[in-house]
Amino acid sequence: MAETKGKELLHPKDMEVIERRPVHLVCIGHVDHGKSSVLGRLFFDTGNVAETIMERIRNTAKELGREGYEFAFVMDQIKEERMRGITIGLAHKKLLTESISFTFADAPGHKDFIKNMLIGASEADCAILVVAADEGIKSQTREHLFLSKMLGLQRIIIAVNKMDLVNYGQGEFEKRKMEIEALLKEAGYAKEEVPIIPVSALMGDNVVRKSEKLEWFGGSTLFELMQNLPERRLPTELPLRMPVQDIYEIDGKCAVIGRISSGTIAEGDKITAMPQKREFIADEIYIHNEKVKSAGPDDNVYLFLKNLGKNEIERGGIIGREERPTMAKRFLAQIIVMNHVESVREGHAQEFDMLTEHANSEIARIVRKIDSCTGAETKENANEIFDNESAIVEIKTEKPIYIEAQNRIPHLSNFRLVEGDVNIGMGICTEVLE
């Protein structure tokens, strides 16, 4: 353990004043292929789980008759998960290095819990897709990969786990690798950009430490790949988009509060507020009570505009510059239905929800249903969308809302469909119609 802690890793208490690059990852894949075990081994071998705690977890696994699941128990905290050996909720844990703050979401593989996988993938910078060496590609392997692509997740690391069950055979790994590369192409990922590595979470091979049993593999460990992920490229080159979160009056002046999604803004810039179509000049910009000359993506800003009066801009609006933000009442989207007992048909009413925007909406038209495991069109029950099914639909909103096609400004294309307090669907805008 001491050899991995050293200069590379620090515990959170040692790193409170150090600024670190944030990286969000989600672990996905078929049920029982070892997602939780991979993450548990990762935390243990980097010194983030003490040996005494690990021994206690081993004893718990033994008492529950789940020997071999001890590393999964590091992530799986719910008693039902430990008894059944599957992940139900979406577990989040942080692992801190000297320069990076990793946040892991351990997403369920079981079909019943697909909604939590979708939430985890929508928040992630990169996915770790776990495929069991003895079983290969299964239904949720395909589904998770296609849904990740649908959600715009560009970076994938694939860990072929349970190499101990195939005697660490290079031939078995190469066979799985060929199958996975074919699936990557089918899902729309370039195989050259997706590393595929052999690991054994249970035995600790190639997760954090290189293994003599895998000497034939000359590539990186999982932990090395994670540390070498490129920094997330901020969308500074895209048009300015700042959804309006609130309007405050400070010292007699109105300040627009929001988080910049894309583009930049500087003092003196001419901006346009939608849907009011009002133009203003950016007078002063503050980030965390500090006055700045300019701000960019992910900055939470207080924006003072010259001659801005009360009620001229409201929450749910959006700010842009020369190129006005798109406001629409009709758009095409690829959606997946979840948490819905009955099927969704044309005319189904729900609430559209995205960032600060909310509006009553309905499914105006089902264009075509899509097999979420293959991406291909399916004719079965083409006029209704059932739980965990995907489709291209036309959505109509009661009022104009800000929305952008994914290929134009992806940061304003993801949305939720809500009934009451329940998410019944997630989607991505593919084309603005009106």
RAGI-V389085 format. One record per residue. RES is the residue in three letters. PSI is psi as a letter, one per 20 degrees, with the letter a starting at -180 (none if undefined). BURIAL is # if it has 16 or more other C-alpha atoms within 10 Angstrom, else .. Layout:
BEGIN
res=RES psi=PSI burial=BURIAL
res=RES psi=PSI burial=BURIAL
END
This chain:
BEGIN
res=MET psi=g burial=.
res=ALA psi=h burial=.
res=GLU psi=h burial=.
res=THR psi=h burial=.
res=LYS psi=f burial=.
res=GLY psi=c burial=.
res=LYS psi=i burial=.
res=GLU psi=g burial=.
res=LEU psi=q burial=#
res=LEU psi=q burial=#
res=HIS psi=q burial=.
res=PRO psi=h burial=.
res=LYS psi=h burial=.
res=ASP psi=i burial=.
res=MET psi=k burial=.
res=GLU psi=h burial=.
res=VAL psi=j burial=.
res=ILE psi=p burial=.
res=GLU psi=p burial=.
res=ARG psi=q burial=.
res=ARG psi=p burial=.
res=PRO psi=p burial=.
res=VAL psi=p burial=#
res=HIS psi=p burial=#
res=LEU psi=q burial=#
res=VAL psi=p burial=#
res=CYS psi=p burial=#
res=ILE psi=r burial=#
res=GLY psi=r burial=#
res=HIS psi=q burial=#
res=VAL psi=p burial=#
res=ASP psi=k burial=#
res=HIS psi=i burial=#
res=GLY psi=k burial=#
res=LYS psi=g burial=#
res=SER psi=h burial=#
res=SER psi=h burial=#
res=VAL psi=g burial=#
res=LEU psi=h burial=#
res=GLY psi=g burial=#
res=ARG psi=h burial=#
res=LEU psi=g burial=#
res=PHE psi=h burial=#
res=PHE psi=g burial=#
res=ASP psi=i burial=#
res=THR psi=j burial=#
res=GLY psi=j burial=#
res=ASN psi=i burial=#
res=VAL psi=o burial=.
res=ALA psi=q burial=.
res=GLU psi=h burial=.
res=THR psi=h burial=.
res=ILE psi=h burial=.
res=MET psi=h burial=#
res=GLU psi=h burial=.
res=ARG psi=g burial=.
res=ILE psi=g burial=#
res=ARG psi=g burial=#
res=ASN psi=h burial=.
res=THR psi=g burial=#
res=ALA psi=g burial=#
res=LYS psi=g burial=.
res=GLU psi=h burial=.
res=LEU psi=j burial=.
res=GLY psi=k burial=.
res=ARG psi=l burial=#
res=GLU psi=p burial=.
res=GLY psi=i burial=.
res=TYR psi=j burial=#
res=GLU psi=h burial=#
res=PHE psi=h burial=#
res=ALA psi=h burial=#
res=PHE psi=i burial=#
res=VAL psi=h burial=#
res=MET psi=h burial=#
res=ASP psi=o burial=#
res=GLN psi=h burial=.
res=ILE psi=p burial=.
res=LYS psi=g burial=.
res=GLU psi=h burial=.
res=GLU psi=g burial=#
res=ARG psi=h burial=#
res=MET psi=h burial=.
res=ARG psi=i burial=.
res=GLY psi=k burial=#
res=ILE psi=q burial=#
res=THR psi=p burial=#
res=ILE psi=g burial=#
res=GLY psi=a burial=#
res=LEU psi=o burial=#
res=ALA psi=p burial=#
res=HIS psi=p burial=.
res=LYS psi=q burial=.
res=LYS psi=p burial=.
res=LEU psi=p burial=#
res=LEU psi=p burial=#
res=THR psi=a burial=#
res=GLU psi=h burial=#
res=SER psi=i burial=#
res=ILE psi=p burial=#
res=SER psi=o burial=#
res=PHE psi=p burial=#
res=THR psi=p burial=#
res=PHE psi=p burial=#
res=ALA psi=o burial=#
res=ASP psi=o burial=#
res=ALA psi=q burial=#
res=PRO psi=q burial=#
res=GLY psi=i burial=#
res=HIS psi=q burial=#
res=LYS psi=h burial=.
res=ASP psi=i burial=.
res=PHE psi=k burial=#
res=ILE psi=h burial=#
res=LYS psi=h burial=#
res=ASN psi=h burial=#
res=MET psi=g burial=#
res=LEU psi=g burial=#
res=ILE psi=g burial=#
res=GLY psi=g burial=#
res=ALA psi=h burial=#
res=SER psi=h burial=#
res=GLU psi=i burial=.
res=ALA psi=q burial=#
res=ASP psi=h burial=#
res=CYS psi=q burial=#
res=ALA psi=q burial=#
res=ILE psi=o burial=#
res=LEU psi=o burial=#
res=VAL psi=p burial=#
res=VAL psi=p burial=#
res=ALA psi=p burial=#
res=ALA psi=h burial=#
res=ASP psi=h burial=#
res=GLU psi=h burial=.
res=GLY psi=b burial=#
res=ILE psi=p burial=#
res=LYS psi=a burial=.
res=SER psi=g burial=#
res=GLN psi=h burial=#
res=THR psi=g burial=#
res=ARG psi=g burial=#
res=GLU psi=g burial=#
res=HIS psi=h burial=#
res=LEU psi=g burial=#
res=PHE psi=h burial=#
res=LEU psi=h burial=#
res=SER psi=g burial=#
res=LYS psi=g burial=#
res=MET psi=h burial=#
res=LEU psi=i burial=#
res=GLY psi=j burial=#
res=LEU psi=o burial=#
res=GLN psi=h burial=#
res=ARG psi=p burial=#
res=ILE psi=p burial=#
res=ILE psi=p burial=#
res=ILE psi=p burial=#
res=ALA psi=o burial=#
res=VAL psi=o burial=#
res=ASN psi=r burial=#
res=LYS psi=k burial=#
res=MET psi=h burial=#
res=ASP psi=h burial=#
res=LEU psi=i burial=.
res=VAL psi=k burial=.
res=ASN psi=k burial=.
res=TYR psi=k burial=#
res=GLY psi=p burial=#
res=GLN psi=h burial=#
res=GLY psi=g burial=.
res=GLU psi=g burial=.
res=PHE psi=g burial=#
res=GLU psi=h burial=.
res=LYS psi=g burial=.
res=ARG psi=h burial=#
res=LYS psi=g burial=#
res=MET psi=g burial=.
res=GLU psi=g burial=.
res=ILE psi=g burial=#
res=GLU psi=h burial=#
res=ALA psi=h burial=.
res=LEU psi=h burial=#
res=LEU psi=g burial=#
res=LYS psi=g burial=.
res=GLU psi=h burial=.
res=ALA psi=i burial=#
res=GLY psi=j burial=.
res=TYR psi=q burial=#
res=ALA psi=o burial=.
res=LYS psi=h burial=.
res=GLU psi=h burial=.
res=GLU psi=j burial=.
res=VAL psi=o burial=.
res=PRO psi=p burial=#
res=ILE psi=o burial=#
res=ILE psi=q burial=#
res=PRO psi=p burial=#
res=VAL psi=r burial=#
res=SER psi=o burial=#
res=ALA psi=h burial=#
res=LEU psi=g burial=#
res=MET psi=i burial=.
res=GLY psi=k burial=#
res=ASP psi=p burial=#
res=ASN psi=j burial=#
res=VAL psi=g burial=#
res=VAL psi=g burial=#
res=ARG psi=q burial=#
res=LYS psi=q burial=#
res=SER psi=p burial=#
res=GLU psi=h burial=.
res=LYS psi=i burial=.
res=LEU psi=k burial=#
res=GLU psi=h burial=.
res=TRP psi=i burial=.
res=PHE psi=o burial=#
res=GLY psi=j burial=.
res=GLY psi=a burial=#
res=SER psi=r burial=#
res=THR psi=r burial=#
res=LEU psi=g burial=#
res=PHE psi=h burial=.
res=GLU psi=g burial=.
res=LEU psi=g burial=#
res=MET psi=g burial=#
res=GLN psi=h burial=.
res=ASN psi=j burial=.
res=LEU psi=p burial=.
res=PRO psi=q burial=.
res=GLU psi=q burial=.
res=ARG psi=p burial=.
res=ARG psi=o burial=.
res=LEU psi=q burial=.
res=PRO psi=l burial=#
res=THR psi=h burial=#
res=GLU psi=i burial=.
res=LEU psi=r burial=#
res=PRO psi=q burial=#
res=LEU psi=p burial=#
res=ARG psi=o burial=#
res=MET psi=n burial=#
res=PRO psi=p burial=#
res=VAL psi=o burial=#
res=GLN psi=g burial=#
res=ASP psi=r burial=#
res=ILE psi=p burial=#
res=TYR psi=q burial=.
res=GLU psi=o burial=.
res=ILE psi=o burial=.
res=ASP psi=l burial=.
res=GLY psi=i burial=.
res=LYS psi=q burial=.
res=CYS psi=p burial=#
res=ALA psi=p burial=#
res=VAL psi=p burial=#
res=ILE psi=p burial=#
res=GLY psi=r burial=#
res=ARG psi=p burial=#
res=ILE psi=p burial=#
res=SER psi=h burial=#
res=SER psi=r burial=#
res=GLY psi=a burial=#
res=THR psi=r burial=#
res=ILE psi=q burial=#
res=ALA psi=q burial=#
res=GLU psi=p burial=#
res=GLY psi=i burial=.
res=ASP psi=q burial=#
res=LYS psi=p burial=#
res=ILE psi=r burial=#
res=THR psi=p burial=#
res=ALA psi=p burial=#
res=MET psi=q burial=#
res=PRO psi=j burial=#
res=GLN psi=i burial=.
res=LYS psi=k burial=.
res=ARG psi=q burial=.
res=GLU psi=q burial=#
res=PHE psi=r burial=#
res=ILE psi=p burial=#
res=ALA psi=o burial=#
res=ASP psi=g burial=#
res=GLU psi=q burial=#
res=ILE psi=p burial=#
res=TYR psi=p burial=#
res=ILE psi=o burial=.
res=HIS psi=l burial=.
res=ASN psi=j burial=.
res=GLU psi=p burial=.
res=LYS psi=p burial=.
res=VAL psi=r burial=.
res=LYS psi=h burial=.
res=SER psi=r burial=#
res=ALA psi=q burial=#
res=GLY psi=a burial=#
res=PRO psi=p burial=#
res=ASP psi=i burial=.
res=ASP psi=p burial=#
res=ASN psi=o burial=#
res=VAL psi=q burial=#
res=TYR psi=o burial=#
res=LEU psi=o burial=#
res=PHE psi=p burial=#
res=LEU psi=p burial=#
res=LYS psi=p burial=.
res=ASN psi=k burial=.
res=LEU psi=p burial=#
res=GLY psi=r burial=.
res=LYS psi=q burial=.
res=ASN psi=j burial=.
res=GLU psi=h burial=.
res=ILE psi=q burial=#
res=GLU psi=q burial=#
res=ARG psi=q burial=#
res=GLY psi=i burial=#
res=GLY psi=a burial=#
res=ILE psi=q burial=#
res=ILE psi=p burial=#
res=GLY psi=a burial=#
res=ARG psi=c burial=#
res=GLU psi=g burial=.
res=GLU psi=o burial=.
res=ARG psi=q burial=#
res=PRO psi=q burial=#
res=THR psi=p burial=#
res=MET psi=p burial=#
res=ALA psi=q burial=#
res=LYS psi=i burial=#
res=ARG psi=p burial=#
res=PHE psi=q burial=#
res=LEU psi=q burial=#
res=ALA psi=q burial=#
res=GLN psi=p burial=#
res=ILE psi=r burial=#
res=ILE psi=p burial=#
res=VAL psi=q burial=#
res=MET psi=q burial=#
res=ASN psi=k burial=#
res=HIS psi=o burial=#
res=VAL psi=g burial=.
res=GLU psi=r burial=.
res=SER psi=q burial=.
res=VAL psi=p burial=#
res=ARG psi=r burial=#
res=GLU psi=p burial=#
res=GLY psi=i burial=.
res=HIS psi=p burial=.
res=ALA psi=q burial=#
res=GLN psi=r burial=#
res=GLU psi=p burial=#
res=PHE psi=p burial=#
res=ASP psi=p burial=#
res=MET psi=o burial=#
res=LEU psi=d burial=.
res=THR psi=j burial=#
res=GLU psi=p burial=#
res=HIS psi=p burial=#
res=ALA psi=q burial=#
res=ASN psi=q burial=.
res=SER psi=r burial=#
res=GLU psi=q burial=#
res=ILE psi=o burial=#
res=ALA psi=h burial=#
res=ARG psi=p burial=#
res=ILE psi=o burial=#
res=VAL psi=g burial=#
res=ARG psi=q burial=#
res=LYS psi=q burial=#
res=ILE psi=p burial=#
res=ASP psi=o burial=#
res=SER psi=i burial=#
res=CYS psi=i burial=#
res=THR psi=i burial=#
res=GLY psi=i burial=#
res=ALA psi=q burial=.
res=GLU psi=q burial=.
res=THR psi=p burial=.
res=LYS psi=i burial=.
res=GLU psi=p burial=.
res=ASN psi=l burial=.
res=ALA psi=i burial=.
res=ASN psi=j burial=.
res=GLU psi=q burial=#
res=ILE psi=p burial=#
res=PHE psi=r burial=#
res=ASP psi=p burial=#
res=ASN psi=j burial=#
res=GLU psi=q burial=#
res=SER psi=q burial=#
res=ALA psi=q burial=#
res=ILE psi=p burial=#
res=VAL psi=r burial=#
res=GLU psi=p burial=#
res=ILE psi=p burial=#
res=LYS psi=p burial=#
res=THR psi=q burial=#
res=GLU psi=h burial=.
res=LYS psi=r burial=.
res=PRO psi=p burial=#
res=ILE psi=q burial=#
res=TYR psi=p burial=#
res=ILE psi=q burial=#
res=GLU psi=q burial=#
res=ALA psi=q burial=#
res=GLN psi=h burial=#
res=ASN psi=i burial=.
res=ARG psi=f burial=.
res=ILE psi=n burial=#
res=PRO psi=h burial=#
res=HIS psi=i burial=#
res=LEU psi=k burial=#
res=SER psi=h burial=#
res=ASN psi=p burial=#
res=PHE psi=r burial=#
res=ARG psi=q burial=#
res=LEU psi=p burial=#
res=VAL psi=q burial=#
res=GLU psi=o burial=.
res=GLY psi=c burial=.
res=ASP psi=j burial=.
res=VAL psi=p burial=.
res=ASN psi=o burial=#
res=ILE psi=i burial=#
res=GLY psi=q burial=#
res=MET psi=q burial=#
res=GLY psi=r burial=#
res=ILE psi=p burial=#
res=CYS psi=p burial=#
res=THR psi=h burial=#
res=GLU psi=p burial=#
res=VAL psi=p burial=#
res=LEU psi=h burial=.
res=GLU psi=none burial=.
END
